[in-house]
Amino acid sequence: MPVEFISAVHTDSGASGPAAASRTGLEVDHLRRYARALDDGGFDHTLVAYHSASPDAFQIAQFVATHTERVRPILAHRPGVIFPTHAARALATLDRISDGRLTVHIISGGSDEEQHREGDYLDKRERYERSDEYIQILRKVWQADGPVSHEGTYFKFEGYYSDVKPVNGLVPISVGGSSQDAYRVGGQQGDIFGLWGEPLKETAEQIAAVNAVADAAGRPRPRIWVSFRPIIAPTDELAWEKAHRTLGVLKDQAQNTELLRHYKTSGRPANVGSQRLLDIADRGEVHDRCLWTAPAVATNAAGASTALVGSPETVAKALLDYVDIGCDLLSIRGYDPLNDAIDYARYVLPLVRQELAHRASADRAA
């Protein structure tokens, strides 16, 4: 499979992260401009994130699909929010609207506090078990030629059938996480597996864990998606100056309790992915070529929060380091989201693609 680039749409023109959506929630003109910039810039996919306080992800994904021609929405979806038969029909409908461009990213939920906000009181292990069952139901409904019934641990229904089917028969399913439960569900069920940006050694270990599950299940290994927040400038020195200015903004945002009131959770993060990022930060601020952990500390590792810092050439080389260990979906989104996306499209994507084309040409010649 080719190496592909992922961004993430932002519904608000403010700063990146929770602060953006907590101010005005949704600025339609900005969202339209953002989606078109990703389409024109050559991004392959864009994440449509999910949070209990954010604009509805299904509607944002549909908006993106109808205002673009090429970029593929990756819809983040929590299994505990709507019943799986409803989700199967809604996702198939959205896939039809997008002409087969949809991917669904299943998020089991890393924070009990956030899950409780929407009435979900399962523990983390149960949430992953429910996700496993949920994915099986989605595929059963999409592939059914007639009514289907199901009786499982978390869901039961009889005689369900949907007239609407995905364009290509199935919608690709992504799973993410850094726990053993995540590896199990992702290895057994995922077409894609998402990781946050850790050092190369730790990332390779996580890929191996997911692949081992897939191999044991006798199914294809998921494609690996890895996420970073690059900070670029014409030179490495200028990029690090920009990085420290950005860090100051992140620290200011983290102290604004009113701005982040719907997004804050108390204490050390409950999810393993965030815990791992903070533990890696304790071991050092800079890893490998240019992986910077200070933003993870400043945000309490709220989501993908490690940066790649440097010139476009340095960041492109760092991304290629991850390609070399098995990552073929590269998620890059910045702290100045729209302007950074435009800069990545102009300066980073071409360098990575040129090097990959050179390698492919050399392999053919050999």
N, C-alpha and C positions, 0 to 999 in steps of 0.2 A: 504494500500500500504506500502511496506517496506521503511525504511529510506535509502536514497541513497546519494552518494557523487558526487559532481561536482568539476572539476578543470577548468583551462583555458589554452589552448595551447599558447605558445609564439613562435613567428617565428624567433626570434633573440636571441643570447646567452648573450646579454647585460643585464643590470639591468631591473627590472620590470617597467611596466608603459610606458608612451609615449616615454621615452628616448630610449627604446629598439628598437622599430620599426623605429625610426627616424634616426638611424645610418646606418644600412645596409639593413633594410627592411625584408630580407628573407635569412636565412641560412638553406638550405634544410637538411643537415646532422643533424643539431641541432633539427629541427622540427621533423624529423624522430625519433631521440633518445627520444625526449620529449614525443611524442605520445605513443611510446612503453613503456616508463616508467610509464605512466598513466595506460596503459592496464595491464602491469605486476603487478602494485601496487594495483590494485583492485578498482580504481575509476570507477564509473558507467557511468558518463557523463563528457564531457569536452566542455566548451564554446569556440566557434570560434568567436571572437569579430569582430565588424565592426567599421571602421573609414574611412573617405574619403582619408586619406593619407596612409593607411595600405595596405598590400598585399590583393588581392581579397579573400573575405571570402568564396565564393563558392568553389574556387579552393583549399583553405587551408582545408576546410571541407572534400572535396573529398580525398585529400592527407591523412588526418588523417584516414578516413574510410578504405582506401586501404592498410594502413600500420598497422592496428590494427585488432583484432578479436572480442573484446568484448565491449570496451568503446564506448559510444554513443555520436556522435557529436551533440552539440546544436548550430545551425547556427544562428547568429545574422543577421537580415535582415531588411533593411529600405524600407518601402512600396513605397517611392517616387523615388526609383532608377530605377526599371524596371517595365514594365507593368505586372499586376497580372496574365494574362494568360501565359505569358512567365515564370513567377516565379513558377506557379503551375507545369508546365512541367519540369522545371529545378529541382525543389525540389523533384518531384516524381522520376526523373531520379537518383538524388543523393541518395534518399531513397533506390532505387533498388540496386545501387552500394554498399551501406552499409548493404544490406540485412535487411532492416527495422529498422535500428538503429537511424535514423535521428529524431531530434526535431528542429523546427524552432522557434526562439525567435524574436518576432516582436518588433522593436524599433521605436517608432513614432518620436523621436528626441527631445532632451531637450534644445538644443542650436540653436538659430536662426542663429548665425554666422556659425556654422558647417553645418547647412542645406543649407545656401546660397552658400557654397563652391561647392555644387553639383546641384545648380540651383533650389532648393526647397524654395519657398517664401510663402508657406502657414503659417498661424499663428499656435500656439500650439494647440488650440481647433480644428482647421480644420485638423491638422495632425492626431489627435486621431480619428476624424470622418472618415478620409480616411483609417486609419488602420482597423477600424471596417468593413468598406465596403470591404477592401482588403481581410481580413480573410474570410468573407462570400464568396467571389469569389473563393478563393483557394479551399475551401471545396466543393463548387458547381461544380467546374471543376473536382476535384478528384472523386466525387461520381457520375458524369454524365454517363449515359448509351448511350448518343447520344449528338449531338450538343447542346450547351447552348448559350443563349444570355443574355445580362445584360445592363440595363440602370439605372445608379445611379447618385449620386451627383458628383463623381470624375472619374468614369470610364464608358465607353460604348463600347460594342462590340456585334457582331452578329455571330451566327453559329459556335462557337468555340468548338473544340473537341480535346482531347489529347489521343493518344494510350497508353501512359505510365501512370500507376497508382501506388500509393504507395503500398508497400508490404502488409500492413494491412488495406488498404482502405483509411486511412487518415494518415497524418503526425501530431503528437502531436504539439500543438501550445502553446507557452509561451508568456505572456505579462508581462511587468514590469512597475514600476513607483510608485510615491507616491502622485500624484494629484488625484482630484476627477474624472477627465477624464480618468486617468489610471485605477482607481478602476472600473469605469463603463465599459470600454472596456474589461478589464481583467475578471471581474465578469460575463459579458455576453458572452464572446467569448473564454476565455483562458482555456486550460486544465491544465496549470501551471501558477502561478503568482509569479514574482520575486521581492524581496525586498532587499535593502541594509541593512547592519547590524546596527540596532538601538537598544537601550535598550529594555528589555523584555516588559515593559509596552507599549511603543510606537509601538513595533512590533505587540503585541496582538491587539492593537486598529486598526492597518492597516489590519490585517487578518480579523477582524470582519467587517470592511468596505467592503472588497472584498466579503466576504461570504454573506453579506446582499444583495448585488447586484445579486449574483448568485441565492440566495434563491428567490428573487423577480422575477427573470427571469425563475424560475422553472427548473433550470439546475444543474448538479452536481457542487459542490464547487471545484475550482481549487486546485491542489496541491500547497503547498507554498514552494518557493525557497528563501533562505536567504543567503547572501554573506558576508564573512569575509576575512581578511588578517591575519591569525594567525602568531604569532612570538613565537616559542617554543625553549626551552633549557632544560637540565636535571632537573633544579630546577626553581622555580618561580623567585628567585633572579637573576640567570643567564639570564633568559628570559627577565627580565626588563632591565638588562644591554645591552643585544642584541637589545632590542627595541629602546633604546635611541641612540645606534650607527646607527641603521637603519633610525631613524628620521633625524639624521644629513645628511645622504646621500640624503634623500628625499628633504631636504631643499636646498642642493647644486644643485640638479637637477632642482628644481623649479626656481632657479636664472639663469639657463643657457638658455637664451632666444633663442640662435641659435639652440640648441639641440631640443627645444620644439616648434620651430617656426610654424609647421603645426598643433599643438595641442592646442595652447593657445587660450583662449577666454578672452575677456576683462571684468573686473569688477566682481561683485558678480554673481555666477552662476544663469542662468535663470531657470533651472529645479528645481522643488520642492524637489526632492530627495536630491540634493546637499545642498539646502537651509536648509533642515531639519537636515542634518548631522552637518552643521556649527552651527545651533542654539543649537543642543544637546551639541556640544563641548563648546559652551559658558556657558552652565550650569554645566559643569564639565569635567575633563579629563578622569576619570575612572568611569564606571557605572557597576552596577550589580557585577557579579563575577570577570570579568577581561576585559571588553570591553573598549578599549582605543581609544580616539577620536583625539589624536594629529596628526596622519597621515592625517586625513581628513583636518585639518587646514593647514598643510604643503603643501598639493596638491590642495588646494581650492576645496576640495571634488570632485575631478575629477574621477568619477566612484566609485565603491565599495572601500572604503578607511578606514574603521574602522577595528581595529585589536583586536584579542583575544590574550592576553599575559600571558604566564605561562608555567609550565611544561606540558608534554603531558596529565598527569592526570587532571590538572586544566582546560586545553583547552577542553578536552573530556567532562568534567562535564558541562562546559559552553555550549557546543554544545547540550548536552542533555537537558539543560534548555530550549533551543529553540524547541527541539522536543516536550517537554512537553506542549508547548503552541500552537502546531499545525504545526510546520515546519517539512516537511519530505524530503526535498531536501537541503542538506547542502553544500554550495559552499565554498571551502577553497583553496586559492591560495596565494602564498607568495611573498615577495619582492626579494627573490633570487629564482626565479620560479622553475627551475628544481630541485635544491637541496632541496628546501622546499617541493616540491611534493613528492620526494622520502622519506623525513623524515616523512611527514604526513602519507604516506602509511605504513611506518614501525611502527610508534609510536602512531598515533592518531586514524586512522580508526579502528584498532583492538580493542582498548579500548571502543569506542562507540558501535561497533558491539557486543562485548562480553556482555556489559551491557544490550543492547536491547535483546539479546538472553536470558540472565538471566531473564529479566522481562517477556518475552514470556513464558519461562518455568514455572515461578512462577504463571502466569495467568492460564496456562493449569492445573497445579496442584490444583489450587484453584477451 
